């Protein structure tokens, strides 16, 4: 008889954390062995728990999820880390995957789909929410000769989504002045003077 898949959850919202613990823990073949409010808290004892899969949020107090991935992998090299977050930023997706995350799901993913993703990752798959997979595919279709840096491209995409400068700063964990500086550089590189013109030119030239 196969043993249960051992799961640890790292999520700072008490309600969401306990909700995941209950819903996933009720799934046959799964065992939620612990649920932490932060990476820093988890790092103290998670090695002894030896989970198969870690469900990890990104925005956490102290060490955020992106920074936490390599630290968790160092302690538990065989564990699979599944990001479970509200963020759909291309930069965060690629940072998470580059740091060693095995998959990336958004929090609107139903519990049964999360459980299916856990099973998939155990078998060597790389589960992603549909919208995340679209972002990854879209990134490979972009103009490789773009004059914009990766960060500038990312910010222009967020501008195109209608996000304000303050929203962009919050989601990318950078200050507002840095966002303003990037947008100024985008305008210079694309030789435009407005948000609308920058978005139009970028889309026409497949820069975003």
N, C-alpha and C positions, 0 to 999 in steps of 0.2 A: 504494500500500500504506500502510495507516494505521500511524503510529508507535506504539511501546509507551506505555502509561500509566506515567509515572514516579512512584514512590512512595518516601516517606521514613517510617521508623518511629521513634517516640520512646517508649521503654519501658525502665524501669530494671532489670528482672529480666533478667539475661544469658541464661538459658535460654529464656525466653519470647521475648525479642527475636530471638535467633538462629533460634528455631523459626519465627516469623513470616517472617523474612527468607528462609528456605529454602522454606517452603511457598508463600508468595505469589510469590516469585521464580521458582518453577517453572511458575507459571500462564502460559499462552500469552498474549501481548499485554501482560504486565506486566514492569516492570523496577524492582527495589528498588535505588535509587541510593545509599542510605545508611541506617544504623540508629544512633540516638543513645540514650545512657542518660539524658539530661536535656534539658529545654528550653534551659537556659543553654548547654549544649554545642552544641546545634543552631543557636542564634541566631548563632553565630560564622561559620558557613559555608553555612547552608541557602539563603540568597538566591541564591548562585551556582549552586546545584544545580537551582533552579527546578522543584520537584516539582509534579505535577498534584494529588496527594492526599497528605495527611499523616495517618498513623494515630497517634493521640495518647492516651497513658495519662493518668490524672488524678493519682494519687498518685506524685509524682516528687520527687527531692531538689532543693532550691533552689526555683525557680519551679514551682508545680504546674501541672497541665494547664489548669485553668480560667483561671488568671492568664496562662498562656502563649498562649491562643488569640488575644487581640487583638494581642499582640506579634508572633506569627507572621503574622497577617493583615496587619499594617502592612508587613511585609517582603515578603509574598507575597499581595497582595490577590486574585489569581485562583486561588490554591490552595484546594482543598476540604479541610476538616479533619474527620476522622471520629474520634470518641471511641471508645476501646476500653478498657474498664475493668471492674473487679469491682463497682463501686458502682451501686446502683439507687435512690439517694436522689432524691426529686422536686426538691429544691432544687438539687442538682448537675446534674440533667438540664436544668432550666430555665436555670441559670446558664451552662451550656455552650452551649445553643442561643442564648441571648440574647447571648453574647459572640461568636457567629459560627460555631459548629460546624455542619456541614452534616448530621450524623447522629450517632447514639449507639448503640453496640453493647456488649454485655457479653462478657467473655472466654470464656464457655462457647459462643460462636458458632463453629461449625465453619469451617475454613479456606475451604471452597467458598462458604459464605454471606458471609464477609468479602469474598472476591473479587467476588461478585455485588453486594455493597453498594458496592464501589469503582466498578464499572461503572454502577450506578444513580446514584451521586452525580455522576459525570461527565456524565450525561445530564440533570442538574438535579433528581434525586430527593432525598428526605430519609430515607434508610434508618434504621430503628430495629429493635432486637431486639423480639420479640413482647411480652416482659414490660415493656419500656420504653414501647412504644406504649400498653399497657394503663394504665400509670401516667399518661401524658399525657392520655389520654381520661378517666380517672377524675377528674383534677384539674379538668376542665371541668364535671363533673357535681356538684361540691360545692356546698353551700349558700353562695350569694354573700353572705348576711347573717350569716355566722359572726362571733361575737365574738372569735375567735382570730386572731392575726396569722399571716402565712405561716409564720414560723419556728415558732410555737407549734403550728400545724397539722402541720407537718413532724415535729416532735418527738413529738407525740401519735401520729402514724401509726407512727413507729418504736417507740414504747412498745407500741402495739397489735400490732406484729410480734414482740414478746417481747424486744426488745433492751434491754440494761442501760443505765444512765446513762453508764457509762464507754465502752460501745460507741458510743452516740450521740455522745458528745464526740469520739471518734476519727474517726468517719465524717464529721462536720460540721466538723472542724477547729476546734472551740471547746473551752474548758476545762470541767471538770466542774462548777464552781460556776455557770457560765452555764446549763448544762443544768438544774441544780437550781432555779435562779431561774425559768426558763421553765416548768418543771413546777409550781412553786408558783403561778405566775400562771394557768396552765391550770386548776388546781383552784379558784382563787378565781373565775375567770370562769364556770366551769361549775357552781359551787356544789356541789362534790363533795369527798370526803375520801380517796378511794382511787384507785389505778390502774384497778381493774376498773370502778368507777363512771364514771370519766372516759371510758374506752373505750366503755362501754355507751351513755352519753349522746351521745357524739360520733357513734357509728354510727347511733343512732336518729334523730338530727337531720341526718344526712348532712354532718357537719362534717369527716369523714375518709372 
